[in-house]
Amino acid sequence: MPARFAPALFGLILSGMMSLIVSGIATLRAAPLDGILSAWLGAWLISWAIAFPVVLVVAPLPRRLDGLLVAAPATQR
């Protein structure tokens, strides 16, 4: 895969992992234990479909804030 796709691939992986974890926690709290796996997967797919485009649109803001809050490493001579 060409390097130009790295930000989108990162967003895809990150949004998938985060939505899986968050939807799992929410489903565990809200659903009865019987049938929890199918409820979790359904919630995760919907969450991921929303999370991926949101990550792509919102990602530049945290990157800018990170650049403002973290000192750049000193260059070696």
All heavy atoms as a GROMACS GRO file, in nm:
protein
  568
    1MET      N    1   0.085  -0.117   0.000
    1MET     CA    2   0.000   0.000   0.000
    1MET      C    3   0.090   0.124   0.000
    1MET      O    4   0.183   0.132   0.080
    1MET     CB    5  -0.090  -0.002   0.123
    1MET     CG    6  -0.184   0.114   0.131
    1MET     SD    7  -0.300   0.109   0.267
    1MET     CE    8  -0.407  -0.022   0.213
    2PRO      N    9   0.061   0.221  -0.085
    2PRO     CA   10   0.142   0.343  -0.089
    2PRO      C   11   0.134   0.422   0.042
    2PRO      O   12   0.032   0.421   0.111
    2PRO     CB   13   0.079   0.424  -0.203
    2PRO     CG   14   0.007   0.325  -0.287
    2PRO     CD   15  -0.037   0.216  -0.192
    3ALA      N   16   0.242   0.490   0.074
    3ALA     CA   17   0.251   0.565   0.200
    3ALA      C   18   0.147   0.676   0.210
    3ALA      O   19   0.109   0.714   0.320
    3ALA     CB   20   0.391   0.624   0.215
    4ARG      N   21   0.097   0.724   0.097
    4ARG     CA   22  -0.003   0.833   0.102
    4ARG      C   23  -0.132   0.790   0.169
    4ARG      O   24  -0.212   0.874   0.212
    4ARG     CB   25  -0.030   0.889  -0.036
    4ARG     CG   26  -0.094   0.790  -0.129
    4ARG     CD   27  -0.099   0.844  -0.272
    4ARG     NE   28  -0.130   0.736  -0.362
    4ARG     CZ   29  -0.238   0.731  -0.437
    4ARG    NH1   30  -0.325   0.830  -0.433
    4ARG    NH2   31  -0.258   0.630  -0.517
    5PHE      N   32  -0.154   0.659   0.180
    5PHE     CA   33  -0.274   0.608   0.245
    5PHE      C   34  -0.256   0.585   0.395
    5PHE      O   35  -0.348   0.542   0.462
    5PHE     CB   36  -0.320   0.477   0.179
    5PHE     CG   37  -0.366   0.494   0.038
    5PHE    CD1   38  -0.296   0.437  -0.066
    5PHE    CD2   39  -0.480   0.569   0.008
    5PHE    CE1   40  -0.337   0.452  -0.197
    5PHE    CE2   41  -0.522   0.586  -0.122
    5PHE     CZ   42  -0.449   0.527  -0.226
    6ALA      N   43  -0.138   0.614   0.448
    6ALA     CA   44  -0.110   0.589   0.589
    6ALA      C   45  -0.206   0.659   0.684
    6ALA      O   46  -0.256   0.596   0.778
    6ALA     CB   47   0.035   0.625   0.622
    7PRO      N   48  -0.238   0.787   0.665
    7PRO     CA   49  -0.334   0.851   0.758
    7PRO      C   50  -0.472   0.786   0.756
    7PRO      O   51  -0.534   0.768   0.862
    7PRO     CB   52  -0.340   0.996   0.710
    7PRO     CG   53  -0.213   1.018   0.636
    7PRO     CD   54  -0.181   0.887   0.572
    8ALA      N   55  -0.521   0.749   0.639
    8ALA     CA   56  -0.652   0.685   0.631
    8ALA      C   57  -0.649   0.546   0.694
    8ALA      O   58  -0.742   0.506   0.764
    8ALA     CB   59  -0.699   0.676   0.486
    9LEU      N   60  -0.541   0.471   0.671
    9LEU     CA   61  -0.529   0.338   0.730
    9LEU      C   62  -0.519   0.348   0.882
    9LEU      O   63  -0.582   0.270   0.954
    9LEU     CB   64  -0.407   0.265   0.673
    9LEU     CG   65  -0.386   0.123   0.722
    9LEU    CD1   66  -0.504   0.035   0.687
    9LEU    CD2   67  -0.258   0.066   0.662
   10PHE      N   68  -0.443   0.445   0.930
   10PHE     CA   69  -0.434   0.467   1.074
   10PHE      C   70  -0.571   0.498   1.132
   10PHE      O   71  -0.612   0.442   1.234
   10PHE     CB   72  -0.337   0.582   1.104
   10PHE     CG   73  -0.328   0.616   1.250
   10PHE    CD1   74  -0.249   0.541   1.335
   10PHE    CD2   75  -0.399   0.722   1.302
   10PHE    CE1   76  -0.241   0.572   1.471
   10PHE    CE2   77  -0.392   0.754   1.436
   10PHE     CZ   78  -0.313   0.678   1.521
   11GLY      N   79  -0.647   0.585   1.065
   11GLY     CA   80  -0.781   0.619   1.110
   11GLY      C   81  -0.874   0.500   1.109
   11GLY      O   82  -0.956   0.483   1.200
   12LEU      N   83  -0.862   0.415   1.008
   12LEU     CA   84  -0.945   0.295   0.999
   12LEU      C   85  -0.917   0.201   1.115
   12LEU      O   86  -1.009   0.153   1.182
   12LEU     CB   87  -0.920   0.224   0.866
   12LEU     CG   88  -1.002   0.098   0.842
   12LEU    CD1   89  -1.146   0.133   0.815
   12LEU    CD2   90  -0.943   0.019   0.726
   13ILE      N   91  -0.789   0.177   1.142
   13ILE     CA   92  -0.751   0.085   1.251
   13ILE      C   93  -0.789   0.144   1.386
   13ILE      O   94  -0.847   0.076   1.471
   13ILE     CB   95  -0.601   0.053   1.244
   13ILE    CG1   96  -0.572  -0.027   1.115
   13ILE    CG2   97  -0.556  -0.025   1.367
   13ILE    CD1   98  -0.425  -0.040   1.082
   14LEU      N   99  -0.755   0.270   1.408
   14LEU     CA  100  -0.784   0.334   1.537
   14LEU      C  101  -0.934   0.340   1.564
   14LEU      O  102  -0.980   0.305   1.673
   14LEU     CB  103  -0.726   0.475   1.542
   14LEU     CG  104  -0.754   0.554   1.669
   14LEU    CD1  105  -0.689   0.488   1.789
   14LEU    CD2  106  -0.705   0.696   1.654
   15SER      N  107  -1.012   0.382   1.464
   15SER     CA  108  -1.156   0.391   1.485
   15SER      C  109  -1.218   0.253   1.507
   15SER      O  110  -1.310   0.238   1.587
   15SER     CB  111  -1.223   0.461   1.367
   15SER     OG  112  -1.210   0.386   1.248
   16GLY      N  113  -1.166   0.152   1.439
   16GLY     CA  114  -1.216   0.017   1.461
   16GLY      C  115  -1.190  -0.034   1.601
   16GLY      O  116  -1.279  -0.089   1.666
   17MET      N  117  -1.067  -0.013   1.649
   17MET     CA  118  -1.032  -0.060   1.783
   17MET      C  119  -1.108   0.015   1.892
   17MET      O  120  -1.161  -0.044   1.985
   17MET     CB  121  -0.881  -0.048   1.804
   17MET     CG  122  -0.802  -0.142   1.716
   17MET     SD  123  -0.624  -0.114   1.725
   17MET     CE  124  -0.591  -0.167   1.893
   18MET      N  125  -1.113   0.148   1.879
   18MET     CA  126  -1.179   0.228   1.981
   18MET      C  127  -1.329   0.201   1.984
   18MET      O  128  -1.388   0.190   2.091
   18MET     CB  129  -1.152   0.377   1.959
   18MET     CG  130  -1.010   0.417   1.986
   18MET     SD  131  -0.957   0.383   2.157
   18MET     CE  132  -1.068   0.486   2.247
   19SER      N  133  -1.392   0.192   1.867
   19SER     CA  134  -1.536   0.167   1.866
   19SER      C  135  -1.567   0.026   1.916
   19SER      O  136  -1.671   0.005   1.980
   19SER     CB  137  -1.594   0.190   1.726
   19SER     OG  138  -1.535   0.103   1.631
   20LEU      N  139  -1.479  -0.070   1.891
   20LEU     CA  140  -1.498  -0.206   1.944
   20LEU      C  141  -1.497  -0.204   2.097
   20LEU      O  142  -1.585  -0.261   2.162
   20LEU     CB  143  -1.390  -0.299   1.891
   20LEU     CG  144  -1.398  -0.444   1.938
   20LEU    CD1  145  -1.515  -0.516   1.872
   20LEU    CD2  146  -1.269  -0.516   1.906
   21ILE      N  147  -1.401  -0.135   2.155
   21ILE     CA  148  -1.388  -0.129   2.301
   21ILE      C  149  -1.504  -0.053   2.364
   21ILE      O  150  -1.569  -0.101   2.458
   21ILE     CB  151  -1.253  -0.066   2.340
   21ILE    CG1  152  -1.138  -0.159   2.298
   21ILE    CG2  153  -1.247  -0.036   2.490
   21ILE    CD1  154  -1.002  -0.093   2.301
   22VAL      N  155  -1.534   0.064   2.311
   22VAL     CA  156  -1.640   0.148   2.369
   22VAL      C  157  -1.777   0.083   2.354
   22VAL      O  158  -1.856   0.080   2.449
   22VAL     CB  159  -1.637   0.289   2.309
   22VAL    CG1  160  -1.757   0.370   2.352
   22VAL    CG2  161  -1.508   0.359   2.346
   23SER      N  162  -1.805   0.027   2.236
   23SER     CA  163  -1.935  -0.038   2.219
   23SER      C  164  -1.945  -0.163   2.305
   23SER      O  165  -2.053  -0.197   2.354
   23SER     CB  166  -1.960  -0.072   2.072
   23SER     OG  167  -1.869  -0.169   2.025
   24GLY      N  168  -1.834  -0.231   2.327
   24GLY     CA  169  -1.834  -0.349   2.415
   24GLY      C  170  -1.869  -0.312   2.558
   24GLY      O  171  -1.950  -0.377   2.623
   25ILE      N  172  -1.807  -0.205   2.606
   25ILE     CA  173  -1.835  -0.160   2.743
   25ILE      C  174  -1.980  -0.116   2.756
   25ILE      O  175  -2.050  -0.153   2.852
   25ILE     CB  176  -1.738  -0.047   2.783
   25ILE    CG1  177  -1.596  -0.101   2.793
   25ILE    CG2  178  -1.781   0.019   2.914
   25ILE    CD1  179  -1.490   0.006   2.802
   26ALA      N  180  -2.028  -0.037   2.660
   26ALA     CA  181  -2.168   0.010   2.666
   26ALA      C  182  -2.266  -0.106   2.656
   26ALA      O  183  -2.368  -0.108   2.726
   26ALA     CB  184  -2.192   0.110   2.554
   27THR      N  185  -2.236  -0.204   2.571
   27THR     CA  186  -2.325  -0.319   2.555
   27THR      C  187  -2.326  -0.404   2.682
   27THR      O  188  -2.432  -0.451   2.724
   27THR     CB  189  -2.283  -0.405   2.434
   27THR    OG1  190  -2.280  -0.321   2.318
   27THR    CG2  191  -2.380  -0.518   2.410
   28LEU      N  192  -2.212  -0.423   2.743
   28LEU     CA  193  -2.206  -0.500   2.868
   28LEU      C  194  -2.291  -0.436   2.977
   28LEU      O  195  -2.354  -0.504   3.056
   28LEU     CB  196  -2.062  -0.513   2.918
   28LEU     CG  197  -1.978  -0.621   2.851
   28LEU    CD1  198  -1.832  -0.610   2.894
   28LEU    CD2  199  -2.032  -0.758   2.884
   29ARG      N  200  -2.292  -0.305   2.979
   29ARG     CA  201  -2.369  -0.234   3.081
   29ARG      C  202  -2.518  -0.235   3.052
   29ARG      O  203  -2.599  -0.231   3.144
   29ARG     CB  204  -2.322  -0.090   3.091
   29ARG     CG  205  -2.180  -0.082   3.146
   29ARG     CD  206  -2.152   0.048   3.203
   29ARG     NE  207  -2.261   0.083   3.294
   29ARG     CZ  208  -2.264   0.189   3.369
   29ARG    NH1  209  -2.166   0.272   3.366
   29ARG    NH2  210  -2.366   0.214   3.449
   30ALA      N  211  -2.557  -0.239   2.924
   30ALA     CA  212  -2.698  -0.219   2.888
   30ALA      C  213  -2.773  -0.346   2.853
   30ALA      O  214  -2.895  -0.350   2.868
   30ALA     CB  215  -2.707  -0.122   2.771
   31ALA      N  216  -2.703  -0.448   2.806
   31ALA     CA  217  -2.773  -0.566   2.751
   31ALA      C  218  -2.767  -0.683   2.849
   31ALA      O  219  -2.672  -0.696   2.926
   31ALA     CB  220  -2.710  -0.606   2.619
   32PRO      N  221  -2.866  -0.770   2.845
   32PRO     CA  222  -2.859  -0.893   2.924
   32PRO      C  223  -2.749  -0.983   2.869
   32PRO      O  224  -2.712  -0.972   2.752
   32PRO     CB  225  -2.997  -0.956   2.908
   32PRO     CG  226  -3.054  -0.894   2.786
   32PRO     CD  227  -2.990  -0.759   2.770
   33LEU      N  228  -2.697  -1.071   2.952
   33LEU     CA  229  -2.584  -1.154   2.910
   33LEU      C  230  -2.616  -1.250   2.797
   33LEU      O  231  -2.530  -1.281   2.716
   33LEU     CB  232  -2.526  -1.230   3.030
   33LEU     CG  233  -2.450  -1.144   3.130
   33LEU    CD1  234  -2.399  -1.230   3.245
   33LEU    CD2  235  -2.336  -1.070   3.065
   34ASP      N  236  -2.740  -1.298   2.790
   34ASP     CA  237  -2.773  -1.387   2.679
   34ASP      C  238  -2.792  -1.302   2.552
   34ASP      O  239  -2.863  -1.204   2.551
   34ASP     CB  240  -2.900  -1.468   2.708
   34ASP     CG  241  -3.022  -1.382   2.737
   34ASP    OD1  242  -3.004  -1.272   2.791
   34ASP    OD2  243  -3.133  -1.426   2.703
   35GLY      N  244  -2.722  -1.336   2.449
   35GLY     CA  245  -2.728  -1.261   2.323
   35GLY      C  246  -2.640  -1.139   2.320
   35GLY      O  247  -2.657  -1.054   2.232
   36ILE      N  248  -2.547  -1.129   2.414
   36ILE     CA  249  -2.465  -1.009   2.421
   36ILE      C  250  -2.369  -0.997   2.303
   36ILE      O  251  -2.342  -0.888   2.256
   36ILE     CB  252  -2.389  -1.001   2.555
   36ILE    CG1  253  -2.338  -0.859   2.575
   36ILE    CG2  254  -2.275  -1.100   2.561
   36ILE    CD1  255  -2.320  -0.820   2.716
   37LEU      N  256  -2.321  -1.110   2.251
   37LEU     CA  257  -2.225  -1.104   2.142
   37LEU      C  258  -2.287  -1.043   2.016
   37LEU      O  259  -2.228  -0.955   1.953
   37LEU     CB  260  -2.169  -1.244   2.112
   37LEU     CG  261  -2.058  -1.249   2.009
   37LEU    CD1  262  -1.939  -1.165   2.053
   37LEU    CD2  263  -2.015  -1.392   1.984
   38SER      N  264  -2.406  -1.086   1.981
   38SER     CA  265  -2.469  -1.030   1.861
   38SER      C  266  -2.506  -0.883   1.883
   38SER      O  267  -2.495  -0.801   1.790
   38SER     CB  268  -2.592  -1.112   1.821
   38SER     OG  269  -2.690  -1.106   1.921
   39ALA      N  270  -2.548  -0.848   2.003
   39ALA     CA  271  -2.579  -0.707   2.033
   39ALA      C  272  -2.453  -0.622   2.022
   39ALA      O  273  -2.455  -0.511   1.968
   39ALA     CB  274  -2.641  -0.695   2.172
   40TRP      N  275  -2.342  -0.675   2.074
   40TRP     CA  276  -2.215  -0.604   2.071
   40TRP      C  277  -2.167  -0.584   1.927
   40TRP      O  278  -2.129  -0.473   1.888
   40TRP     CB  279  -2.111  -0.679   2.152
   40TRP     CG  280  -1.976  -0.613   2.161
   40TRP    CD1  281  -1.941  -0.488   2.120
   40TRP    CD2  282  -1.858  -0.669   2.216
   40TRP    NE1  283  -1.809  -0.464   2.147
   40TRP    CE2  284  -1.756  -0.573   2.205
   40TRP    CE3  285  -1.830  -0.792   2.274
   40TRP    CZ2  286  -1.626  -0.597   2.249
   40TRP    CZ3  287  -1.701  -0.814   2.319
   40TRP    CH2  288  -1.601  -0.719   2.308
   41LEU      N  289  -2.171  -0.688   1.848
   41LEU     CA  290  -2.126  -0.676   1.709
   41LEU      C  291  -2.212  -0.578   1.630
   41LEU      O  292  -2.160  -0.500   1.549
   41LEU     CB  293  -2.122  -0.813   1.642
   41LEU     CG  294  -2.013  -0.906   1.693
   41LEU    CD1  295  -2.022  -1.042   1.626
   41LEU    CD2  296  -1.875  -0.846   1.674
   42GLY      N  297  -2.343  -0.582   1.653
   42GLY     CA  298  -2.431  -0.486   1.585
   42GLY      C  299  -2.400  -0.343   1.625
   42GLY      O  300  -2.394  -0.253   1.539
   43ALA      N  301  -2.379  -0.321   1.754
   43ALA     CA  302  -2.347  -0.187   1.802
   43ALA      C  303  -2.210  -0.143   1.749
   43ALA      O  304  -2.192  -0.026   1.713
   43ALA     CB  305  -2.347  -0.185   1.955
   44TRP      N  306  -2.116  -0.236   1.742
   44TRP     CA  307  -1.982  -0.202   1.695
   44TRP      C  308  -1.982  -0.162   1.548
   44TRP      O  309  -1.920  -0.062   1.511
   44TRP     CB  310  -1.887  -0.319   1.718
   44TRP     CG  311  -1.752  -0.296   1.658
   44TRP    CD1  312  -1.670  -0.188   1.680
   44TRP    CD2  313  -1.684  -0.378   1.564
   44TRP    NE1  314  -1.555  -0.201   1.607
   44TRP    CE2  315  -1.561  -0.317   1.535
   44TRP    CE3  316  -1.715  -0.499   1.504
   44TRP    CZ2  317  -1.470  -0.374   1.447
   44TRP    CZ3  318  -1.624  -0.556   1.418
   44TRP    CH2  319  -1.502  -0.493   1.389
   45LEU      N  320  -2.054  -0.234   1.465
   45LEU     CA  321  -2.056  -0.200   1.323
   45LEU      C  322  -2.115  -0.062   1.298
   45LEU      O  323  -2.062   0.016   1.218
   45LEU     CB  324  -2.132  -0.308   1.244
   45LEU     CG  325  -2.059  -0.442   1.234
   45LEU    CD1  326  -2.148  -0.545   1.165
   45LEU    CD2  327  -1.927  -0.427   1.159
   46ILE      N  328  -2.220  -0.030   1.369
   46ILE     CA  329  -2.279   0.104   1.356
   46ILE      C  330  -2.182   0.210   1.409
   46ILE      O  331  -2.161   0.314   1.345
   46ILE     CB  332  -2.414   0.111   1.430
   46ILE    CG1  333  -2.516   0.022   1.360
   46ILE    CG2  334  -2.465   0.256   1.439
   46ILE    CD1  335  -2.643  -0.001   1.440
   47SER      N  336  -2.120   0.181   1.523
   47SER     CA  337  -2.024   0.275   1.582
   47SER      C  338  -1.905   0.299   1.490
   47SER      O  339  -1.859   0.412   1.473
   47SER     CB  340  -1.973   0.223   1.716
   47SER     OG  341  -2.077   0.208   1.807
   48TRP      N  342  -1.854   0.192   1.430
   48TRP     CA  343  -1.739   0.204   1.341
   48TRP      C  344  -1.774   0.284   1.216
   48TRP      O  345  -1.696   0.366   1.169
   48TRP     CB  346  -1.686   0.068   1.305
   48TRP     CG  347  -1.547   0.067   1.248
   48TRP    CD1  348  -1.463   0.173   1.233
   48TRP    CD2  349  -1.476  -0.047   1.201
   48TRP    NE1  350  -1.344   0.131   1.178
   48TRP    CE2  351  -1.349  -0.003   1.158
   48TRP    CE3  352  -1.507  -0.182   1.191
   48TRP    CZ2  353  -1.255  -0.089   1.104
   48TRP    CZ3  354  -1.411  -0.268   1.139
   48TRP    CH2  355  -1.286  -0.223   1.096
   49ALA      N  356  -1.893   0.262   1.164
   49ALA     CA  357  -1.936   0.336   1.045
   49ALA      C  358  -1.941   0.486   1.071
   49ALA      O  359  -1.921   0.566   0.980
   49ALA     CB  360  -2.073   0.285   0.999
   50ILE      N  361  -1.966   0.524   1.194
   50ILE     CA  362  -1.968   0.666   1.230
   50ILE      C  363  -1.829   0.713   1.271
   50ILE      O  364  -1.785   0.821   1.234
   50ILE     CB  365  -2.070   0.690   1.344
   50ILE    CG1  366  -2.211   0.661   1.292
   50ILE    CG2  367  -2.058   0.832   1.400
   50ILE    CD1  368  -2.315   0.653   1.401
   51ALA      N  369  -1.756   0.630   1.346
   51ALA     CA  370  -1.626   0.669   1.401
   51ALA      C  371  -1.520   0.692   1.293
   51ALA      O  372  -1.441   0.785   1.304
   51ALA     CB  373  -1.577   0.563   1.499
   52PHE      N  374  -1.519   0.611   1.189
   52PHE     CA  375  -1.414   0.624   1.088
   52PHE      C  376  -1.416   0.761   1.018
   52PHE      O  377  -1.314   0.831   1.017
   52PHE     CB  378  -1.419   0.508   0.988
   52PHE     CG  379  -1.315   0.515   0.881
   52PHE    CD1  380  -1.181   0.534   0.912
   52PHE    CD2  381  -1.350   0.504   0.748
   52PHE    CE1  382  -1.084   0.541   0.813
   52PHE    CE2  383  -1.254   0.510   0.649
   52PHE     CZ  384  -1.121   0.529   0.681
   53PRO      N  385  -1.528   0.803   0.963
   53PRO     CA  386  -1.527   0.936   0.900
   53PRO      C  387  -1.502   1.048   1.001
   53PRO      O  388  -1.437   1.148   0.969
   53PRO     CB  389  -1.665   0.951   0.836
   53PRO     CG  390  -1.737   0.824   0.858
   53PRO     CD  391  -1.654   0.734   0.941
   54VAL      N  392  -1.551   1.031   1.124
   54VAL     CA  393  -1.527   1.134   1.225
   54VAL      C  394  -1.378   1.146   1.255
   54VAL      O  395  -1.324   1.257   1.264
   54VAL     CB  396  -1.608   1.105   1.354
   54VAL    CG1  397  -1.564   1.193   1.469
   54VAL    CG2  398  -1.757   1.123   1.327
   55VAL      N  399  -1.310   1.033   1.267
   55VAL     CA  400  -1.165   1.035   1.293
   55VAL      C  401  -1.092   1.106   1.179
   55VAL      O  402  -1.002   1.186   1.203
   55VAL     CB  403  -1.110   0.891   1.313
   55VAL    CG1  404  -0.959   0.887   1.300
   55VAL    CG2  405  -1.153   0.837   1.447
   56LEU      N  406  -1.130   1.078   1.056
   56LEU     CA  407  -1.063   1.143   0.943
   56LEU      C  408  -1.084   1.293   0.942
   56LEU      O  409  -0.993   1.370   0.909
   56LEU     CB  410  -1.113   1.082   0.811
   56LEU     CG  411  -1.076   0.937   0.786
   56LEU    CD1  412  -1.134   0.891   0.652
   56LEU    CD2  413  -0.926   0.915   0.790
   57VAL      N  414  -1.201   1.338   0.982
   57VAL     CA  415  -1.232   1.482   0.980
   57VAL      C  416  -1.172   1.553   1.101
   57VAL      O  417  -1.119   1.664   1.089
   57VAL     CB  418  -1.385   1.503   0.974
   57VAL    CG1  419  -1.421   1.648   0.996
   57VAL    CG2  420  -1.440   1.453   0.842
   58VAL      N  421  -1.175   1.489   1.216
   58VAL     CA  422  -1.136   1.554   1.341
   58VAL      C  423  -0.985   1.541   1.369
   58VAL      O  424  -0.930   1.623   1.443
   58VAL     CB  425  -1.218   1.496   1.458
   58VAL    CG1  426  -1.174   1.550   1.591
   58VAL    CG2  427  -1.364   1.526   1.437
   59ALA      N  428  -0.917   1.445   1.310
   59ALA     CA  429  -0.776   1.417   1.343
   59ALA      C  430  -0.683   1.537   1.334
   59ALA      O  431  -0.591   1.548   1.416
   59ALA     CB  432  -0.725   1.303   1.255
   60PRO      N  433  -0.698   1.628   1.239
   60PRO     CA  434  -0.604   1.741   1.234
   60PRO      C  435  -0.603   1.828   1.360
   60PRO      O  436  -0.498   1.881   1.397
   60PRO     CB  437  -0.652   1.822   1.112
   60PRO     CG  438  -0.718   1.720   1.025
   60PRO     CD  439  -0.784   1.625   1.121
   61LEU      N  440  -0.715   1.841   1.427
   61LEU     CA  441  -0.720   1.924   1.548
   61LEU      C  442  -0.632   1.867   1.660
   61LEU      O  443  -0.548   1.939   1.714
   61LEU     CB  444  -0.864   1.944   1.594
   61LEU     CG  445  -0.881   2.025   1.723
   61LEU    CD1  446  -0.827   2.166   1.706
   61LEU    CD2  447  -1.027   2.028   1.763
   62PRO      N  448  -0.648   1.739   1.697
   62PRO     CA  449  -0.558   1.687   1.800
   62PRO      C  450  -0.410   1.689   1.759
   62PRO      O  451  -0.322   1.709   1.843
   62PRO     CB  452  -0.604   1.542   1.821
   62PRO     CG  453  -0.743   1.538   1.769
   62PRO     CD  454  -0.752   1.644   1.664
   63ARG      N  455  -0.383   1.672   1.630
   63ARG     CA  456  -0.243   1.679   1.584
   63ARG      C  457  -0.186   1.818   1.608
   63ARG      O  458  -0.072   1.833   1.652
   63ARG     CB  459  -0.234   1.644   1.436
   63ARG     CG  460  -0.238   1.497   1.411
   63ARG     CD  461  -0.195   1.464   1.267
   63ARG     NE  462  -0.238   1.329   1.238
   63ARG     CZ  463  -0.333   1.296   1.154
   63ARG    NH1  464  -0.396   1.388   1.085
   63ARG    NH2  465  -0.366   1.170   1.135
   64ARG      N  466  -0.266   1.922   1.576
   64ARG     CA  467  -0.222   2.058   1.600
   64ARG      C  468  -0.203   2.086   1.749
   64ARG      O  469  -0.104   2.147   1.791
   64ARG     CB  470  -0.321   2.158   1.542
   64ARG     CG  471  -0.276   2.209   1.407
   64ARG     CD  472  -0.365   2.319   1.355
   64ARG     NE  473  -0.440   2.259   1.245
   64ARG     CZ  474  -0.571   2.261   1.232
   64ARG    NH1  475  -0.645   2.324   1.318
   64ARG    NH2  476  -0.629   2.203   1.130
   65LEU      N  477  -0.299   2.042   1.830
   65LEU     CA  478  -0.286   2.061   1.975
   65LEU      C  479  -0.165   1.989   2.030
   65LEU      O  480  -0.094   2.041   2.117
   65LEU     CB  481  -0.413   2.013   2.045
   65LEU     CG  482  -0.538   2.098   2.022
   65LEU    CD1  483  -0.661   2.029   2.080
   65LEU    CD2  484  -0.520   2.236   2.080
   66ASP      N  485  -0.139   1.870   1.980
   66ASP     CA  486  -0.022   1.794   2.021
   66ASP      C  487   0.106   1.871   1.990
   66ASP      O  488   0.197   1.880   2.072
   66ASP     CB  489  -0.021   1.658   1.950
   66ASP     CG  490   0.091   1.570   1.996
   66ASP    OD1  491   0.105   1.551   2.119
   66ASP    OD2  492   0.165   1.518   1.910
   67GLY      N  493   0.111   1.929   1.872
   67GLY     CA  494   0.228   2.008   1.834
   67GLY      C  495   0.248   2.130   1.921
   67GLY      O  496   0.361   2.172   1.944
   68LEU      N  497   0.138   2.186   1.970
   68LEU     CA  498   0.149   2.302   2.058
   68LEU      C  499   0.189   2.265   2.200
   68LEU      O  500   0.255   2.342   2.269
   68LEU     CB  501   0.015   2.377   2.062
   68LEU     CG  502  -0.028   2.446   1.932
   68LEU    CD1  503  -0.170   2.499   1.947
   68LEU    CD2  504   0.068   2.558   1.897
   69LEU      N  505   0.147   2.147   2.246
   69LEU     CA  506   0.168   2.109   2.386
   69LEU      C  507   0.296   2.030   2.412
   69LEU      O  508   0.343   2.026   2.525
   69LEU     CB  509   0.048   2.026   2.434
   69LEU     CG  510  -0.086   2.099   2.434
   69LEU    CD1  511  -0.200   2.002   2.464
   69LEU    CD2  512  -0.084   2.212   2.535
   70VAL      N  513   0.351   1.969   2.309
   70VAL     CA  514   0.470   1.886   2.326
   70VAL      C  515   0.590   1.953   2.260
   70VAL      O  516   0.582   1.993   2.144
   70VAL     CB  517   0.448   1.745   2.265
   70VAL    CG1  518   0.572   1.661   2.276
   70VAL    CG2  519   0.330   1.677   2.334
   71ALA      N  520   0.697   1.962   2.334
   71ALA     CA  521   0.819   2.025   2.280
   71ALA      C  522   0.882   1.934   2.176
   71ALA      O  523   0.888   1.811   2.194
   71ALA     CB  524   0.918   2.052   2.393
   72ALA      N  525   0.928   1.995   2.070
   72ALA     CA  526   0.996   1.917   1.966
   72ALA      C  527   1.131   1.870   2.020
   72ALA      O  528   1.196   1.941   2.099
   72ALA     CB  529   1.015   2.004   1.843
   73PRO      N  530   1.177   1.752   1.980
   73PRO     CA  531   1.307   1.705   2.027
   73PRO      C  532   1.419   1.794   1.975
   73PRO      O  533   1.410   1.847   1.863
   73PRO     CB  534   1.318   1.564   1.971
   73PRO     CG  535   1.219   1.557   1.860
   73PRO     CD  536   1.114   1.658   1.889
   74ALA      N  537   1.520   1.811   2.056
   74ALA     CA  538   1.636   1.892   2.015
   74ALA      C  539   1.710   1.819   1.904
   74ALA      O  540   1.724   1.697   1.906
   74ALA     CB  541   1.727   1.915   2.134
   75THR      N  542   1.757   1.895   1.807
   75THR     CA  543   1.831   1.833   1.698
   75THR      C  544   1.974   1.807   1.743
   75THR      O  545   2.034   1.884   1.816
   75THR     CB  546   1.832   1.924   1.574
   75THR    OG1  547   1.886   2.049   1.609
   75THR    CG2  548   1.690   1.943   1.522
   76GLN      N  549   2.027   1.695   1.696
   76GLN     CA  550   2.166   1.660   1.731
   76GLN      C  551   2.260   1.720   1.628
   76GLN      O  552   2.230   1.726   1.512
   76GLN     CB  553   2.182   1.509   1.735
   76GLN     CG  554   2.102   1.444   1.844
   76GLN     CD  555   2.121   1.293   1.844
   76GLN    OE1  556   2.168   1.235   1.749
   76GLN    NE2  557   2.083   1.230   1.953
   77ARG      N  558   2.375   1.762   1.675
   77ARG     CA  559   2.475   1.821   1.583
   77ARG      C  560   2.590   1.728   1.567
   77ARG      O  561   2.628   1.651   1.639
   77ARG     CB  562   2.524   1.953   1.637
   77ARG     CG  563   2.413   2.054   1.638
   77ARG     CD  564   2.465   2.182   1.690
   77ARG     NE  565   2.355   2.277   1.699
   77ARG     CZ  566   2.366   2.402   1.674
   77ARG    NH1  567   2.480   2.453   1.637
   77ARG    NH2  568   2.264   2.482   1.684
   0.00000   0.00000   0.00000
